[in-house]
Amino acid sequence: MKPRIAWLALLPVAGFLSGGLISQHAPALVFGIPFLLIWNAVCVLSTSVILTIIYHFDPANRSGDS
């Protein structure tokens, strides 16, 4: 796997860990839902997208490779 693409896997971790810091400066409710709940949902969805990107660019997942 290309090391540059593998670094993308740190983004979801940083997102989950930074939620508490960001929530101190954000409004308590967003569309009637607590900010941290929305933040965690966005982090979960972005994790799926990032892992799909990593999987797509991983040379071991190319067709024809064993």
Distance bins in CASP14 RR format, pairs under 12 A and 6 or more apart:
PFRMAT RR
TARGET T0000
AUTHOR 0000-0000-0000
RMODE 2
METHOD distances of the structure
MODEL  1
1 7 0 0 0 0 0 1 0 0 0 0 0
1 8 0 0 0 0 0 1 0 0 0 0 0
1 9 0 0 0 0 1 0 0 0 0 0 0
1 53 0 0 0 0 0 1 0 0 0 0 0
1 54 1 0 0 1 0 0 0 0 0 0 0
1 55 0 0 0 0 1 0 0 0 0 0 0
1 56 0 0 0 0 0 1 0 0 0 0 0
1 57 1 0 0 1 0 0 0 0 0 0 0
1 58 1 0 1 0 0 0 0 0 0 0 0
1 59 1 0 0 1 0 0 0 0 0 0 0
1 60 1 0 0 1 0 0 0 0 0 0 0
1 61 0 0 0 0 1 0 0 0 0 0 0
1 62 0 0 0 0 0 1 0 0 0 0 0
2 8 0 0 0 0 0 1 0 0 0 0 0
2 53 0 0 0 0 0 1 0 0 0 0 0
2 54 0 0 0 0 1 0 0 0 0 0 0
2 56 0 0 0 0 0 1 0 0 0 0 0
2 57 1 0 0 1 0 0 0 0 0 0 0
2 58 1 0 0 1 0 0 0 0 0 0 0
2 59 1 0 0 1 0 0 0 0 0 0 0
2 60 0 0 0 0 0 1 0 0 0 0 0
3 9 0 0 0 0 0 1 0 0 0 0 0
3 10 0 0 0 0 0 1 0 0 0 0 0
3 54 0 0 0 0 0 1 0 0 0 0 0
3 57 0 0 0 0 0 1 0 0 0 0 0
3 58 0 0 0 0 0 1 0 0 0 0 0
4 10 0 0 0 0 0 1 0 0 0 0 0
4 53 0 0 0 0 0 1 0 0 0 0 0
4 54 0 0 0 0 0 1 0 0 0 0 0
4 57 0 0 0 0 1 0 0 0 0 0 0
5 11 0 0 0 0 0 1 0 0 0 0 0
5 50 0 0 0 0 1 0 0 0 0 0 0
5 51 0 0 0 0 0 1 0 0 0 0 0
5 52 0 0 0 0 0 1 0 0 0 0 0
5 53 1 0 0 1 0 0 0 0 0 0 0
5 54 1 0 1 0 0 0 0 0 0 0 0
5 55 0 0 0 0 1 0 0 0 0 0 0
5 56 0 0 0 0 1 0 0 0 0 0 0
5 57 1 0 1 0 0 0 0 0 0 0 0
5 58 1 0 0 1 0 0 0 0 0 0 0
5 59 0 0 0 0 1 0 0 0 0 0 0
5 60 0 0 0 0 0 1 0 0 0 0 0
5 61 0 0 0 0 0 1 0 0 0 0 0
6 50 0 0 0 0 0 1 0 0 0 0 0
6 51 0 0 0 0 0 1 0 0 0 0 0
6 53 0 0 0 0 0 1 0 0 0 0 0
6 54 1 0 0 1 0 0 0 0 0 0 0
6 55 0 0 0 0 0 1 0 0 0 0 0
6 57 0 0 0 0 1 0 0 0 0 0 0
6 58 0 0 0 0 1 0 0 0 0 0 0
6 59 0 0 0 0 0 1 0 0 0 0 0
7 13 0 0 0 0 0 1 0 0 0 0 0
7 14 0 0 0 0 0 1 0 0 0 0 0
7 50 0 0 0 0 0 1 0 0 0 0 0
7 53 0 0 0 0 0 1 0 0 0 0 0
7 54 0 0 0 0 1 0 0 0 0 0 0
7 57 0 0 0 0 0 1 0 0 0 0 0
8 14 0 0 0 0 0 1 0 0 0 0 0
8 46 0 0 0 0 0 1 0 0 0 0 0
8 47 0 0 0 0 0 1 0 0 0 0 0
8 49 0 0 0 0 1 0 0 0 0 0 0
8 50 1 0 1 0 0 0 0 0 0 0 0
8 51 0 0 0 0 1 0 0 0 0 0 0
8 52 0 0 0 0 0 1 0 0 0 0 0
8 53 1 0 0 1 0 0 0 0 0 0 0
8 54 1 0 1 0 0 0 0 0 0 0 0
8 55 0 0 0 0 0 1 0 0 0 0 0
8 56 0 0 0 0 0 1 0 0 0 0 0
8 57 0 0 0 0 1 0 0 0 0 0 0
8 58 0 0 0 0 0 1 0 0 0 0 0
9 15 0 0 0 0 0 1 0 0 0 0 0
9 46 0 0 0 0 0 1 0 0 0 0 0
9 47 0 0 0 0 1 0 0 0 0 0 0
9 50 1 0 0 1 0 0 0 0 0 0 0
9 51 1 0 0 1 0 0 0 0 0 0 0
9 52 0 0 0 0 0 1 0 0 0 0 0
9 53 0 0 0 0 1 0 0 0 0 0 0
9 54 1 0 0 1 0 0 0 0 0 0 0
9 55 0 0 0 0 0 1 0 0 0 0 0
9 57 0 0 0 0 0 1 0 0 0 0 0
9 58 0 0 0 0 0 1 0 0 0 0 0
10 16 0 0 0 0 0 1 0 0 0 0 0
10 17 0 0 0 0 0 1 0 0 0 0 0
10 18 0 0 0 0 0 1 0 0 0 0 0
10 47 0 0 0 0 0 1 0 0 0 0 0
10 50 0 0 0 0 1 0 0 0 0 0 0
10 54 0 0 0 0 0 1 0 0 0 0 0
11 17 0 0 0 0 0 1 0 0 0 0 0
11 18 0 0 0 0 0 1 0 0 0 0 0
11 42 0 0 0 0 0 1 0 0 0 0 0
11 43 0 0 0 0 1 0 0 0 0 0 0
11 46 1 0 0 1 0 0 0 0 0 0 0
11 47 0 0 0 0 1 0 0 0 0 0 0
11 49 0 0 0 0 1 0 0 0 0 0 0
11 50 1 0 1 0 0 0 0 0 0 0 0
11 51 0 0 0 0 0 1 0 0 0 0 0
11 53 0 0 0 0 0 1 0 0 0 0 0
11 54 0 0 0 0 0 1 0 0 0 0 0
12 18 0 0 0 0 0 1 0 0 0 0 0
12 19 0 0 0 0 0 1 0 0 0 0 0
12 39 0 0 0 0 0 1 0 0 0 0 0
12 40 0 0 0 0 0 1 0 0 0 0 0
12 42 0 0 0 0 0 1 0 0 0 0 0
12 43 1 0 1 0 0 0 0 0 0 0 0
12 44 0 0 0 0 1 0 0 0 0 0 0
12 45 0 0 0 0 1 0 0 0 0 0 0
12 46 1 0 0 1 0 0 0 0 0 0 0
12 47 1 0 1 0 0 0 0 0 0 0 0
12 48 0 0 0 0 1 0 0 0 0 0 0
12 49 0 0 0 0 1 0 0 0 0 0 0
12 50 1 0 0 1 0 0 0 0 0 0 0
12 51 0 0 0 0 1 0 0 0 0 0 0
12 53 0 0 0 0 0 1 0 0 0 0 0
12 54 0 0 0 0 0 1 0 0 0 0 0
13 19 0 0 0 0 0 1 0 0 0 0 0
13 43 0 0 0 0 1 0 0 0 0 0 0
13 46 0 0 0 0 0 1 0 0 0 0 0
13 47 0 0 0 0 1 0 0 0 0 0 0
13 50 0 0 0 0 0 1 0 0 0 0 0
14 21 0 0 0 0 0 1 0 0 0 0 0
14 22 0 0 0 0 0 1 0 0 0 0 0
14 43 0 0 0 0 1 0 0 0 0 0 0
14 46 0 0 0 0 0 1 0 0 0 0 0
14 47 0 0 0 0 0 1 0 0 0 0 0
14 50 0 0 0 0 0 1 0 0 0 0 0
15 21 0 0 0 0 1 0 0 0 0 0 0
15 22 0 0 0 0 1 0 0 0 0 0 0
15 23 0 0 0 0 0 1 0 0 0 0 0
15 36 0 0 0 0 0 1 0 0 0 0 0
15 39 1 0 0 1 0 0 0 0 0 0 0
15 40 0 0 0 0 1 0 0 0 0 0 0
15 42 0 0 0 0 1 0 0 0 0 0 0
15 43 1 0 1 0 0 0 0 0 0 0 0
15 44 0 0 0 0 0 1 0 0 0 0 0
15 45 0 0 0 0 0 1 0 0 0 0 0
15 46 0 0 0 0 1 0 0 0 0 0 0
15 47 0 0 0 0 1 0 0 0 0 0 0
15 50 0 0 0 0 0 1 0 0 0 0 0
16 22 0 0 0 0 0 1 0 0 0 0 0
16 36 0 0 0 0 0 1 0 0 0 0 0
16 39 0 0 0 0 1 0 0 0 0 0 0
16 40 1 0 0 1 0 0 0 0 0 0 0
16 41 0 0 0 0 0 1 0 0 0 0 0
16 42 0 0 0 0 0 1 0 0 0 0 0
16 43 1 0 1 0 0 0 0 0 0 0 0
16 44 0 0 0 0 1 0 0 0 0 0 0
16 46 0 0 0 0 0 1 0 0 0 0 0
16 47 0 0 0 0 1 0 0 0 0 0 0
17 39 0 0 0 0 0 1 0 0 0 0 0
17 40 0 0 0 0 0 1 0 0 0 0 0
17 43 0 0 0 0 1 0 0 0 0 0 0
18 24 0 0 0 0 0 1 0 0 0 0 0
18 25 0 0 0 0 0 1 0 0 0 0 0
18 26 0 0 0 0 0 1 0 0 0 0 0
18 36 0 0 0 0 0 1 0 0 0 0 0
18 39 0 0 0 0 1 0 0 0 0 0 0
18 40 0 0 0 0 0 1 0 0 0 0 0
18 42 0 0 0 0 0 1 0 0 0 0 0
18 43 0 0 0 0 1 0 0 0 0 0 0
19 25 0 0 0 0 0 1 0 0 0 0 0
19 26 0 0 0 0 1 0 0 0 0 0 0
19 34 0 0 0 0 0 1 0 0 0 0 0
19 35 0 0 0 0 1 0 0 0 0 0 0
19 36 1 0 0 1 0 0 0 0 0 0 0
19 37 0 0 0 0 0 1 0 0 0 0 0
19 38 0 0 0 0 0 1 0 0 0 0 0
19 39 1 0 1 0 0 0 0 0 0 0 0
19 40 1 0 0 1 0 0 0 0 0 0 0
19 41 0 0 0 0 0 1 0 0 0 0 0
19 42 0 0 0 0 0 1 0 0 0 0 0
19 43 0 0 0 0 1 0 0 0 0 0 0
20 26 0 0 0 0 1 0 0 0 0 0 0
20 34 0 0 0 0 0 1 0 0 0 0 0
20 35 0 0 0 0 1 0 0 0 0 0 0
20 36 1 0 0 1 0 0 0 0 0 0 0
20 39 1 0 0 1 0 0 0 0 0 0 0
20 40 0 0 0 0 0 1 0 0 0 0 0
20 43 0 0 0 0 0 1 0 0 0 0 0
21 35 0 0 0 0 0 1 0 0 0 0 0
21 36 0 0 0 0 0 1 0 0 0 0 0
21 39 0 0 0 0 0 1 0 0 0 0 0
22 30 0 0 0 0 0 1 0 0 0 0 0
22 35 0 0 0 0 1 0 0 0 0 0 0
22 36 0 0 0 0 1 0 0 0 0 0 0
22 38 0 0 0 0 0 1 0 0 0 0 0
22 39 1 0 0 1 0 0 0 0 0 0 0
22 40 0 0 0 0 0 1 0 0 0 0 0
22 42 0 0 0 0 0 1 0 0 0 0 0
22 43 0 0 0 0 0 1 0 0 0 0 0
23 29 0 0 0 0 0 1 0 0 0 0 0
23 30 0 0 0 0 0 1 0 0 0 0 0
23 34 0 0 0 0 1 0 0 0 0 0 0
23 35 1 0 1 0 0 0 0 0 0 0 0
23 36 1 0 1 0 0 0 0 0 0 0 0
23 37 0 0 0 0 0 1 0 0 0 0 0
23 38 0 0 0 0 1 0 0 0 0 0 0
23 39 1 0 0 1 0 0 0 0 0 0 0
23 40 0 0 0 0 0 1 0 0 0 0 0
24 35 0 0 0 0 1 0 0 0 0 0 0
24 36 0 0 0 0 0 1 0 0 0 0 0
24 39 0 0 0 0 0 1 0 0 0 0 0
25 35 0 0 0 0 1 0 0 0 0 0 0
26 34 0 0 0 0 0 1 0 0 0 0 0
26 35 1 0 1 0 0 0 0 0 0 0 0
26 36 0 0 0 0 1 0 0 0 0 0 0
26 37 0 0 0 0 0 1 0 0 0 0 0
26 38 0 0 0 0 1 0 0 0 0 0 0
26 39 0 0 0 0 1 0 0 0 0 0 0
27 33 0 0 0 0 0 1 0 0 0 0 0
27 34 0 0 0 0 1 0 0 0 0 0 0
27 35 1 0 0 1 0 0 0 0 0 0 0
27 36 0 0 0 0 0 1 0 0 0 0 0
27 38 0 0 0 0 0 1 0 0 0 0 0
27 39 0 0 0 0 0 1 0 0 0 0 0
28 34 1 0 0 1 0 0 0 0 0 0 0
28 35 1 0 0 1 0 0 0 0 0 0 0
28 36 0 0 0 0 1 0 0 0 0 0 0
28 37 0 0 0 0 0 1 0 0 0 0 0
28 38 0 0 0 0 0 1 0 0 0 0 0
29 35 1 0 0 1 0 0 0 0 0 0 0
29 36 0 0 0 0 0 1 0 0 0 0 0
29 37 0 0 0 0 1 0 0 0 0 0 0
29 38 0 0 0 0 1 0 0 0 0 0 0
30 36 0 0 0 0 1 0 0 0 0 0 0
30 37 0 0 0 0 1 0 0 0 0 0 0
30 38 1 0 1 0 0 0 0 0 0 0 0
30 39 0 0 0 0 1 0 0 0 0 0 0
30 41 0 0 0 0 0 1 0 0 0 0 0
30 42 0 0 0 0 0 1 0 0 0 0 0
31 37 0 0 0 0 0 1 0 0 0 0 0
31 38 1 0 0 1 0 0 0 0 0 0 0
31 41 0 0 0 0 0 1 0 0 0 0 0
32 38 0 0 0 0 1 0 0 0 0 0 0
33 39 0 0 0 0 0 1 0 0 0 0 0
33 40 0 0 0 0 0 1 0 0 0 0 0
33 41 0 0 0 0 1 0 0 0 0 0 0
33 42 0 0 0 0 0 1 0 0 0 0 0
34 40 0 0 0 0 1 0 0 0 0 0 0
34 41 0 0 0 0 0 1 0 0 0 0 0
35 41 0 0 0 0 0 1 0 0 0 0 0
35 42 0 0 0 0 0 1 0 0 0 0 0
36 42 0 0 0 0 0 1 0 0 0 0 0
36 43 0 0 0 0 0 1 0 0 0 0 0
37 43 0 0 0 0 0 1 0 0 0 0 0
37 44 0 0 0 0 0 1 0 0 0 0 0
38 44 0 0 0 0 0 1 0 0 0 0 0
38 45 0 0 0 0 0 1 0 0 0 0 0
39 45 0 0 0 0 0 1 0 0 0 0 0
39 46 0 0 0 0 0 1 0 0 0 0 0
40 46 0 0 0 0 0 1 0 0 0 0 0
40 47 0 0 0 0 0 1 0 0 0 0 0
41 47 0 0 0 0 0 1 0 0 0 0 0
41 48 0 0 0 0 0 1 0 0 0 0 0
42 48 0 0 0 0 0 1 0 0 0 0 0
42 49 0 0 0 0 0 1 0 0 0 0 0
43 49 0 0 0 0 0 1 0 0 0 0 0
43 50 0 0 0 0 0 1 0 0 0 0 0
44 50 0 0 0 0 0 1 0 0 0 0 0
44 51 0 0 0 0 0 1 0 0 0 0 0
45 51 0 0 0 0 0 1 0 0 0 0 0
45 52 0 0 0 0 0 1 0 0 0 0 0
46 52 0 0 0 0 0 1 0 0 0 0 0
46 53 0 0 0 0 0 1 0 0 0 0 0
47 53 0 0 0 0 0 1 0 0 0 0 0
47 54 0 0 0 0 0 1 0 0 0 0 0
48 54 0 0 0 0 0 1 0 0 0 0 0
48 55 0 0 0 0 0 1 0 0 0 0 0
49 55 0 0 0 0 0 1 0 0 0 0 0
49 56 0 0 0 0 0 1 0 0 0 0 0
50 56 0 0 0 0 0 1 0 0 0 0 0
50 57 0 0 0 0 0 1 0 0 0 0 0
51 57 0 0 0 0 0 1 0 0 0 0 0
51 58 0 0 0 0 0 1 0 0 0 0 0
51 61 0 0 0 0 0 1 0 0 0 0 0
52 58 0 0 0 0 0 1 0 0 0 0 0
52 61 0 0 0 0 0 1 0 0 0 0 0
53 61 0 0 0 0 0 1 0 0 0 0 0
54 60 0 0 0 0 0 1 0 0 0 0 0
54 61 0 0 0 0 1 0 0 0 0 0 0
55 61 1 0 1 0 0 0 0 0 0 0 0
55 62 0 0 0 0 0 1 0 0 0 0 0
56 62 0 0 0 0 0 1 0 0 0 0 0
58 65 0 0 0 0 0 1 0 0 0 0 0
59 65 1 0 0 1 0 0 0 0 0 0 0
60 66 0 0 0 0 1 0 0 0 0 0 0
END
